[in-house]
Amino acid sequence: MKLQQLSLFSENKPGHICAPCRLLARAGIDIRALSLADTQRFGILRIIVSDWQRAKRLLEEAGSAVKVTEVLAVEVPDRPGGLACVLDLFEGSHINIEYMYAFPFLRGERAVLIFRFDQPDAAIEVLQAGGINVLDSGALDDK
């Protein structure tokens, strides 16, 4: 149920995001989800791809600094308050949401969100107990 996310660190300069995206495209590796965050000098491109091990190897061979992180993908109702219902499950717990992002992947009337928790196994238990569907990597392939 945990997904492997690649985080690429690069200078915050024009064109720096193009090279890794082109490299993955040429290798036939599909980007399933992404998030881009920045500071004044550096950026972090977080991606979930169709073949994370191969992507990591190719990106590192091309000179990118890559970190692998476990994240969770969950389905939420695609309606006002859908996210709030998920977040309510963690109120009062000691599980921290380090970051999250959404991407345009709808499954019926449900949307998919990516979460990075400080305690992913405990988060899975809380989510499942709350009736939230935690997706595996194959679910992101169903386009």
Phi and psi restraints in degrees (value plus and minus 20) as a CYANA .aco file:
   2 LYS   PHI    -101.8   -61.8
   2 LYS   PSI     122.5   162.5
   3 LEU   PHI    -126.8   -86.8
   3 LEU   PSI     131.8   171.8
   4 GLN   PHI    -116.4   -76.4
   4 GLN   PSI     100.2   140.2
   5 GLN   PHI    -127.5   -87.5
   5 GLN   PSI     118.4   158.4
   6 LEU   PHI    -120.0   -80.0
   6 LEU   PSI     112.7   152.7
   7 SER   PHI    -134.1   -94.1
   7 SER   PSI     102.1   142.1
   8 LEU   PHI    -127.9   -87.9
   8 LEU   PSI     112.0   152.0
   9 PHE   PHI    -126.0   -86.0
   9 PHE   PSI     112.3   152.3
  10 SER   PHI    -172.6  -132.6
  10 SER   PSI     146.8   186.8
  11 GLU   PHI     -85.2   -45.2
  11 GLU   PSI     128.0   168.0
  12 ASN   PHI    -106.6   -66.6
  12 ASN   PSI      58.9    98.9
  13 LYS   PHI    -154.7  -114.7
  13 LYS   PSI     133.3   173.3
  14 PRO   PHI     -75.7   -35.7
  14 PRO   PSI     116.0   156.0
  15 GLY   PHI      69.3   109.3
  15 GLY   PSI     -31.4     8.6
  16 HIS   PHI     -88.7   -48.7
  16 HIS   PSI     -43.9    -3.9
  17 ILE   PHI    -102.5   -62.5
  17 ILE   PSI     -41.4    -1.4
  18 CYS   PHI     -86.5   -46.5
  18 CYS   PSI     -63.6   -23.6
  19 ALA   PHI     -79.1   -39.1
  19 ALA   PSI     -70.2   -30.2
  20 PRO   PHI     -86.2   -46.2
  20 PRO   PSI     -54.6   -14.6
  21 CYS   PHI     -86.2   -46.2
  21 CYS   PSI     -62.0   -22.0
  22 ARG   PHI     -83.8   -43.8
  22 ARG   PSI     -62.5   -22.5
  23 LEU   PHI     -79.4   -39.4
  23 LEU   PSI     -66.9   -26.9
  24 LEU   PHI     -85.2   -45.2
  24 LEU   PSI     -59.7   -19.7
  25 ALA   PHI     -82.0   -42.0
  25 ALA   PSI     -66.1   -26.1
  26 ARG   PHI     -82.0   -42.0
  26 ARG   PSI     -51.2   -11.2
  27 ALA   PHI    -105.0   -65.0
  27 ALA   PSI     -22.7    17.3
  28 GLY   PHI      55.3    95.3
  28 GLY   PSI       3.4    43.4
  29 ILE   PHI    -117.1   -77.1
  29 ILE   PSI     102.4   142.4
  30 ASP   PHI    -107.0   -67.0
  30 ASP   PSI     113.8   153.8
  31 ILE   PHI    -106.4   -66.4
  31 ILE   PSI      96.4   136.4
  32 ARG   PHI    -105.6   -65.6
  32 ARG   PSI     -55.6   -15.6
  33 ALA   PHI    -175.1  -135.1
  33 ALA   PSI     133.3   173.3
  34 LEU   PHI    -174.0  -134.0
  34 LEU   PSI     137.6   177.6
  35 SER   PHI    -163.6  -123.6
  35 SER   PSI     120.0   160.0
  36 LEU   PHI    -143.7  -103.7
  36 LEU   PSI     103.3   143.3
  37 ALA   PHI    -143.1  -103.1
  37 ALA   PSI     134.1   174.1
  38 ASP   PHI    -161.6  -121.6
  38 ASP   PSI     140.3   180.3
  39 THR   PHI    -141.6  -101.6
  39 THR   PSI    -195.5  -155.5
  40 GLN   PHI     -82.3   -42.3
  40 GLN   PSI     -55.2   -15.2
  41 ARG   PHI    -129.0   -89.0
  41 ARG   PSI     -46.9    -6.9
  42 PHE   PHI    -149.6  -109.6
  42 PHE   PSI     137.0   177.0
  43 GLY   PHI    -147.7  -107.7
  43 GLY   PSI     136.7   176.7
  44 ILE   PHI    -145.7  -105.7
  44 ILE   PSI      98.1   138.1
  45 LEU   PHI    -118.9   -78.9
  45 LEU   PSI      95.5   135.5
  46 ARG   PHI    -123.5   -83.5
  46 ARG   PSI     107.2   147.2
  47 ILE   PHI    -156.8  -116.8
  47 ILE   PSI     127.4   167.4
  48 ILE   PHI    -134.9   -94.9
  48 ILE   PSI     105.5   145.5
  49 VAL   PHI    -144.4  -104.4
  49 VAL   PSI     148.0   188.0
  50 SER   PHI     -89.9   -49.9
  50 SER   PSI     -44.8    -4.8
  51 ASP   PHI    -163.9  -123.9
  51 ASP   PSI      66.4   106.4
  52 TRP   PHI     -87.5   -47.5
  52 TRP   PSI     -55.4   -15.4
  53 GLN   PHI     -87.0   -47.0
  53 GLN   PSI     -64.8   -24.8
  54 ARG   PHI     -86.3   -46.3
  54 ARG   PSI     -62.2   -22.2
  55 ALA   PHI     -80.8   -40.8
  55 ALA   PSI     -64.2   -24.2
  56 LYS   PHI     -79.2   -39.2
  56 LYS   PSI     -67.5   -27.5
  57 ARG   PHI     -80.9   -40.9
  57 ARG   PSI     -67.4   -27.4
  58 LEU   PHI     -83.0   -43.0
  58 LEU   PSI     -63.1   -23.1
  59 LEU   PHI     -86.2   -46.2
  59 LEU   PSI     -61.2   -21.2
  60 GLU   PHI     -87.2   -47.2
  60 GLU   PSI     -59.6   -19.6
  61 GLU   PHI     -82.6   -42.6
  61 GLU   PSI     -48.5    -8.5
  62 ALA   PHI    -104.9   -64.9
  62 ALA   PSI     -19.9    20.1
  63 GLY   PHI      80.8   120.8
  63 GLY   PSI     -15.0    25.0
  64 SER   PHI    -101.0   -61.0
  64 SER   PSI     124.7   164.7
  65 ALA   PHI    -106.9   -66.9
  65 ALA   PSI      99.3   139.3
  66 VAL   PHI    -144.9  -104.9
  66 VAL   PSI     114.7   154.7
  67 LYS   PHI    -141.0  -101.0
  67 LYS   PSI     117.2   157.2
  68 VAL   PHI    -119.4   -79.4
  68 VAL   PSI     111.4   151.4
  69 THR   PHI    -152.6  -112.6
  69 THR   PSI     122.3   162.3
  70 GLU   PHI    -104.7   -64.7
  70 GLU   PSI     110.7   150.7
  71 VAL   PHI    -151.4  -111.4
  71 VAL   PSI     147.6   187.6
  72 LEU   PHI    -138.6   -98.6
  72 LEU   PSI     120.0   160.0
  73 ALA   PHI    -127.9   -87.9
  73 ALA   PSI     109.9   149.9
  74 VAL   PHI    -149.7  -109.7
  74 VAL   PSI     131.7   171.7
  75 GLU   PHI    -112.7   -72.7
  75 GLU   PSI     118.5   158.5
  76 VAL   PHI    -149.0  -109.0
  76 VAL   PSI     131.9   171.9
  77 PRO   PHI     -79.7   -39.7
  77 PRO   PSI     112.9   152.9
  78 ASP   PHI    -106.3   -66.3
  78 ASP   PSI      54.8    94.8
  79 ARG   PHI    -177.3  -137.3
  79 ARG   PSI     141.8   181.8
  80 PRO   PHI     -76.6   -36.6
  80 PRO   PSI     109.5   149.5
  81 GLY   PHI      73.4   113.4
  81 GLY   PSI     -25.3    14.7
  82 GLY   PHI     -79.7   -39.7
  82 GLY   PSI     -66.3   -26.3
  83 LEU   PHI     -87.6   -47.6
  83 LEU   PSI     -61.4   -21.4
  84 ALA   PHI     -78.5   -38.5
  84 ALA   PSI     -56.5   -16.5
  85 CYS   PHI     -82.9   -42.9
  85 CYS   PSI     -59.0   -19.0
  86 VAL   PHI     -89.3   -49.3
  86 VAL   PSI     -66.0   -26.0
  87 LEU   PHI     -83.1   -43.1
  87 LEU   PSI     -53.3   -13.3
  88 ASP   PHI     -79.4   -39.4
  88 ASP   PSI     -50.0   -10.0
  89 LEU   PHI     -81.9   -41.9
  89 LEU   PSI     -45.6    -5.6
  90 PHE   PHI    -118.1   -78.1
  90 PHE   PSI     -23.8    16.2
  91 GLU   PHI     -84.4   -44.4
  91 GLU   PSI     108.7   148.7
  92 GLY   PHI      65.1   105.1
  92 GLY   PSI     -26.1    13.9
  93 SER   PHI    -109.4   -69.4
  93 SER   PSI     151.9   191.9
  94 HIS   PHI    -123.0   -83.0
  94 HIS   PSI       0.1    40.1
  95 ILE   PHI    -113.2   -73.2
  95 ILE   PSI     105.1   145.1
  96 ASN   PHI    -120.8   -80.8
  96 ASN   PSI     114.0   154.0
  97 ILE   PHI    -108.3   -68.3
  97 ILE   PSI      89.7   129.7
  98 GLU   PHI     -95.7   -55.7
  98 GLU   PSI     -60.2   -20.2
  99 TYR   PHI    -186.3  -146.3
  99 TYR   PSI     147.9   187.9
 100 MET   PHI    -175.0  -135.0
 100 MET   PSI     138.8   178.8
 101 TYR   PHI    -174.2  -134.2
 101 TYR   PSI     137.7   177.7
 102 ALA   PHI    -130.4   -90.4
 102 ALA   PSI     142.3   182.3
 103 PHE   PHI    -167.4  -127.4
 103 PHE   PSI     137.9   177.9
 104 PRO   PHI     -97.3   -57.3
 104 PRO   PSI      56.0    96.0
 105 PHE   PHI    -156.0  -116.0
 105 PHE   PSI      77.8   117.8
 106 LEU   PHI    -116.5   -76.5
 106 LEU   PSI     120.7   160.7
 107 ARG   PHI    -142.0  -102.0
 107 ARG   PSI      73.6   113.6
 108 GLY   PHI      46.7    86.7
 108 GLY   PSI    -143.7  -103.7
 109 GLU   PHI    -122.4   -82.4
 109 GLU   PSI       9.0    49.0
 110 ARG   PHI    -147.3  -107.3
 110 ARG   PSI     124.3   164.3
 111 ALA   PHI    -127.8   -87.8
 111 ALA   PSI     142.2   182.2
 112 VAL   PHI    -134.4   -94.4
 112 VAL   PSI     114.5   154.5
 113 LEU   PHI    -143.9  -103.9
 113 LEU   PSI     129.3   169.3
 114 ILE   PHI    -127.8   -87.8
 114 ILE   PSI     109.9   149.9
 115 PHE   PHI    -142.1  -102.1
 115 PHE   PSI     121.4   161.4
 116 ARG   PHI    -132.3   -92.3
 116 ARG   PSI      94.5   134.5
 117 PHE   PHI    -127.6   -87.6
 117 PHE   PSI     131.9   171.9
 118 ASP   PHI     -94.9   -54.9
 118 ASP   PSI     -39.8     0.2
 119 GLN   PHI    -152.7  -112.7
 119 GLN   PSI      58.3    98.3
 120 PRO   PHI     -81.9   -41.9
 120 PRO   PSI     -57.6   -17.6
 121 ASP   PHI     -85.3   -45.3
 121 ASP   PSI     -63.2   -23.2
 122 ALA   PHI     -85.4   -45.4
 122 ALA   PSI     -57.2   -17.2
 123 ALA   PHI     -84.4   -44.4
 123 ALA   PSI     -60.1   -20.1
 124 ILE   PHI     -79.7   -39.7
 124 ILE   PSI     -63.5   -23.5
 125 GLU   PHI     -81.0   -41.0
 125 GLU   PSI     -65.2   -25.2
 126 VAL   PHI     -83.9   -43.9
 126 VAL   PSI     -65.4   -25.4
 127 LEU   PHI     -82.2   -42.2
 127 LEU   PSI     -67.8   -27.8
 128 GLN   PHI     -85.2   -45.2
 128 GLN   PSI     -59.7   -19.7
 129 ALA   PHI     -82.7   -42.7
 129 ALA   PSI     -49.3    -9.3
 130 GLY   PHI    -107.4   -67.4
 130 GLY   PSI     -15.3    24.7
 131 GLY   PHI      60.5   100.5
 131 GLY   PSI      -2.4    37.6
 132 ILE   PHI    -112.4   -72.4
 132 ILE   PSI     113.8   153.8
 133 ASN   PHI    -102.5   -62.5
 133 ASN   PSI      96.4   136.4
 134 VAL   PHI    -114.4   -74.4
 134 VAL   PSI     102.4   142.4
 135 LEU   PHI    -108.3   -68.3
 135 LEU   PSI     132.6   172.6
 136 ASP   PHI    -117.9   -77.9
 136 ASP   PSI     153.3   193.3
 137 SER   PHI     -81.5   -41.5
 137 SER   PSI     -51.7   -11.7
 138 GLY   PHI     -82.5   -42.5
 138 GLY   PSI     -50.5   -10.5
 139 ALA   PHI     -85.3   -45.3
 139 ALA   PSI     -46.8    -6.8
 140 LEU   PHI     -98.6   -58.6
 140 LEU   PSI     -33.7     6.3
 141 ASP   PHI    -103.4   -63.4
 141 ASP   PSI     -38.1     1.9
 142 ASP   PHI     -96.5   -56.5
 142 ASP   PSI      71.3   111.3
